[in-house]
């Protein structure tokens, strides 16, 4: 993760915490570090199996 990464991950958590139902991450360390603040703030666990859910759009995020 870059030096700016932790603050960017915190910003992501602040913006998205109330608009998600699940968190999926690659098991790669950098990916998990990116979504850990989101998991803490939303109370959700991180699914780290490395498989995208079948409904994921090409860009990677599900919108409500």
VENVEN-V70236 format. One record per pair of residues at least 24 apart in sequence whose C-alpha atoms are under 7 Angstrom apart, sorted by sequence separation. I is the first residue (numbers start at 0). GAP is how many residues later the second one is. D is the distance in whole Angstrom. If there is no record, write none. Layout:
i: <I,I>
gap: <GAP,GAP>
d: <D,D>
This chain:
i: <12,16,17,22,23,25,8,12,16,24,8,11,9,8,12,0>
gap: <24,24,24,24,24,24,25,25,25,25,26,26,27,28,28,29>
d: <6,6,7,6,6,4,5,4,5,6,7,7,6,6,7,6>
